[in-house]
């Protein structure tokens, strides 16, 4: 094997190693995001029970902010499952950045629940 071939092989190996390290970090970050949003599912039943009381006051059913908050609570598990499956599929198809963004989809529900503070 010539020196040129050795250099080419070593360079390609080093590039693969760097790419693999970045992919591993991204994979850990992806699983961390999914784990955090998954742990929030433990609090979801309590939020589901409490969301019924959002509409106790007369006229509260017409409030857009309360409706957004309630729907954000009610749809959180569906959003999480879509984000989880979608992020895994996108990661496997090498759409790394899209997988992270897709895994962050439940943030929409969290923002929706945060709207109750504006009311």
C-alpha positions in Angstrom: 0.0 0.0 0.0 1.4 3.4 -1.0 1.8 6.4 1.3 -0.9 8.2 -0.6 -3.5 5.4 0.0 -2.5 5.2 3.7 -3.1 9.0 4.0 -6.5 8.7 2.3 -7.6 5.8 4.5 -6.5 7.6 7.6 -8.2 10.9 6.6 -11.5 9.1 5.8 -11.3 7.2 9.1 -10.8 10.5 11.0 -13.7 12.1 9.2 -16.0 9.1 10.0 -14.9 9.3 13.7 -15.8 13.0 13.9 -19.1 12.5 12.2 -19.9 9.6 14.5 -19.0 11.6 17.6 -21.3 14.4 16.4 -24.1 12.0 15.6 -23.8 10.3 19.0 -24.0 13.7 20.8 -27.0 14.6 18.7 -28.6 11.2 19.5 -28.1 11.7 23.2 -29.6 15.2 22.9 -32.5 13.8 21.0 -33.2 11.1 23.6 -32.8 13.7 26.4 -35.5 15.9 24.8 -37.8 12.9 24.4 -37.2 11.8 27.9 -38.0 15.2 29.4 -41.2 15.5 27.5 -42.0 11.9 28.3 -41.6 12.6 32.0 -44.1 15.4 31.7 -46.6 12.7 30.8 -46.5 11.7 34.5 -48.0 15.1 35.4 -50.5 15.1 32.6 -53.3 13.2 34.4 -53.4 15.8 37.1 -53.5 18.6 34.5 -56.3 16.7 32.7 -58.4 16.5 35.9 -57.7 20.2 36.7 -58.5 21.4 33.2 -62.2 20.6 33.7 -62.3 23.5 36.2 -61.1 26.0 33.7 -64.6 26.4 32.5 -66.3 26.9 35.9 -66.9 30.6 35.7 -69.8 31.9 33.7 -68.8 33.0 30.2 -65.4 31.2 30.4 -66.4 28.9 27.5 -66.1 31.8 25.2 -62.5 32.7 26.2 -60.1 31.9 23.5 -57.1 31.7 25.9 -58.9 29.2 28.1 -59.9 27.1 25.1 -56.3 27.1 23.9 -55.0 26.1 27.3 -57.6 23.3 27.7 -56.8 21.9 24.2 -53.1 22.1 24.9 -53.5 20.0 28.0 -55.9 17.5 26.4 -53.8 16.9 23.3 -50.3 16.7 25.0 -50.0 12.9 24.9 -50.9 12.8 21.2 -48.4 15.6 20.4 -45.7 13.8 22.3 -46.3 10.5 20.6 -46.2 12.2 17.2 -43.0 14.0 18.1 -41.4 10.8 19.5 -42.1 8.7 16.4 -41.4 11.5 14.0 -38.1 12.4 15.5 -36.9 8.8 15.5 -37.9 8.3 11.9 -36.2 11.5 10.9 -33.1 10.6 12.7 -32.9 7.2 11.0 -33.3 9.0 7.6 -30.3 11.2 8.6 -32.4 14.4 8.9 -30.6 15.3 12.2 -31.7 18.9 12.6 -35.3 18.1 11.6 -35.4 15.3 14.2 -34.4 17.7 17.0 -37.0 20.3 15.9 -39.6 17.6 15.5 -38.8 16.2 19.0 -39.4 19.7 20.3 -43.0 19.8 19.1 -44.6 19.4 22.6 -43.2 22.9 23.3 -46.3 24.1 21.5 -48.5 22.5 24.1 -46.4 23.9 27.0 -46.7 27.4 25.5 -50.5 26.8 25.2 -50.7 25.9 28.9 -48.6 29.0 29.7 -51.3 31.2 28.1 -53.3 30.8 31.2 -50.9 33.3 32.9 -52.2 35.9 30.4 -55.7 35.4 31.4 
